[in-house]
Amino acid sequence: MEVRDTLISIFAKLEFDLDQIDDGTRLKEDLEIDSTELAEIAVAIESAFLVQVDDSELRGLATFGDVVAYVATARNAS
């Protein structure tokens, strides 16, 4: 499964509105993701992709597209 599709699935399980999500969707402003939800996303990413997620880097990501790129890079580095 493609990185983007898996991330969409993760966001769906966490009950985000998938109609709002595209690469330009802002995590904090559009999806109103808080620190608890960000931690849940990090755990789900680690589990799904078997990669280590740096919490400070994840907090620095602005958009869903940034998350896709971050995970793709982390996955390729492992």
TAMOCOR-V5445 format. One record per residue. N is the residue number from 0. RES is the residue in one small letter. SS is DSSP state (H for helix, E for strand, - for the rest). OMEGA is omega in degrees with one decimal (999 if undefined). D_CENTER is the distance of its C-alpha to the mean C-alpha in Angstrom with 2 decimals. Layout:
n:N res:RES ss:SS omega:OMEGA d_center:D_CENTER
n:N res:RES ss:SS omega:OMEGA d_center:D_CENTER
//
This chain:
n:0 res:m ss:- omega:-179.0 d_center:15.16
n:1 res:e ss:- omega:-179.0 d_center:13.26
n:2 res:v ss:H omega:-177.7 d_center:9.75
n:3 res:r ss:H omega:-179.3 d_center:8.97
n:4 res:d ss:H omega:179.0 d_center:10.93
n:5 res:t ss:H omega:177.9 d_center:9.40
n:6 res:l ss:H omega:175.6 d_center:5.85
n:7 res:i ss:H omega:178.5 d_center:8.28
n:8 res:s ss:H omega:178.2 d_center:10.11
n:9 res:i ss:H omega:180.0 d_center:7.73
n:10 res:f ss:H omega:178.1 d_center:7.39
n:11 res:a ss:H omega:178.7 d_center:11.10
n:12 res:k ss:H omega:178.1 d_center:12.04
n:13 res:l ss:- omega:171.9 d_center:10.90
n:14 res:e ss:- omega:171.5 d_center:13.18
n:15 res:f ss:- omega:179.7 d_center:11.48
n:16 res:d ss:- omega:-176.2 d_center:13.85
n:17 res:l ss:H omega:177.6 d_center:12.82
n:18 res:d ss:H omega:-179.4 d_center:15.71
n:19 res:q ss:H omega:-169.8 d_center:14.04
n:20 res:i ss:- omega:167.6 d_center:10.95
n:21 res:d ss:- omega:-174.8 d_center:11.65
n:22 res:d ss:- omega:-178.4 d_center:10.82
n:23 res:g ss:- omega:-178.9 d_center:12.69
n:24 res:t ss:- omega:-179.9 d_center:11.24
n:25 res:r ss:E omega:-174.5 d_center:11.14
n:26 res:l ss:- omega:-176.0 d_center:8.83
n:27 res:k ss:- omega:-174.1 d_center:11.96
n:28 res:e ss:- omega:-175.3 d_center:14.70
n:29 res:d ss:- omega:-177.4 d_center:13.83
n:30 res:l ss:- omega:179.7 d_center:11.61
n:31 res:e ss:- omega:179.7 d_center:13.29
n:32 res:i ss:- omega:177.0 d_center:10.56
n:33 res:d ss:- omega:-174.4 d_center:12.73
n:34 res:s ss:H omega:178.4 d_center:12.73
n:35 res:t ss:H omega:178.6 d_center:13.15
n:36 res:e ss:H omega:177.9 d_center:10.19
n:37 res:l ss:H omega:176.9 d_center:8.04
n:38 res:a ss:H omega:177.4 d_center:10.08
n:39 res:e ss:H omega:178.2 d_center:9.59
n:40 res:i ss:H omega:180.0 d_center:5.84
n:41 res:a ss:H omega:179.4 d_center:7.07
n:42 res:v ss:H omega:-180.0 d_center:9.96
n:43 res:a ss:H omega:178.1 d_center:8.62
n:44 res:i ss:H omega:179.9 d_center:6.89
n:45 res:e ss:H omega:-179.2 d_center:10.31
n:46 res:s ss:H omega:-175.9 d_center:12.21
n:47 res:a ss:H omega:-172.8 d_center:11.08
n:48 res:f ss:H omega:-178.8 d_center:11.30
n:49 res:l ss:- omega:176.9 d_center:13.86
n:50 res:v ss:- omega:173.5 d_center:12.65
n:51 res:q ss:- omega:178.7 d_center:12.94
n:52 res:v ss:- omega:176.3 d_center:10.20
n:53 res:d ss:- omega:-176.0 d_center:12.09
n:54 res:d ss:H omega:-178.7 d_center:11.41
n:55 res:s ss:H omega:176.8 d_center:13.30
n:56 res:e ss:H omega:179.9 d_center:11.44
n:57 res:l ss:H omega:177.8 d_center:8.01
n:58 res:r ss:H omega:-178.9 d_center:10.25
n:59 res:g ss:- omega:-179.1 d_center:11.68
n:60 res:l ss:- omega:-174.4 d_center:9.00
n:61 res:a ss:- omega:-172.6 d_center:10.32
n:62 res:t ss:E omega:175.7 d_center:8.81
n:63 res:f ss:H omega:177.4 d_center:6.34
n:64 res:g ss:H omega:175.9 d_center:8.56
n:65 res:d ss:H omega:178.8 d_center:8.16
n:66 res:v ss:H omega:178.1 d_center:4.62
n:67 res:v ss:H omega:-179.3 d_center:6.54
n:68 res:a ss:H omega:179.5 d_center:9.46
n:69 res:y ss:H omega:-178.6 d_center:8.45
n:70 res:v ss:H omega:179.2 d_center:7.65
n:71 res:a ss:H omega:178.6 d_center:10.74
n:72 res:t ss:H omega:-180.0 d_center:12.73
n:73 res:a ss:H omega:-179.8 d_center:12.13
n:74 res:r ss:H omega:-179.9 d_center:13.01
n:75 res:n ss:H omega:-179.4 d_center:16.02
n:76 res:a ss:H omega:-177.3 d_center:17.15
n:77 res:s ss:- omega:999 d_center:17.51
//
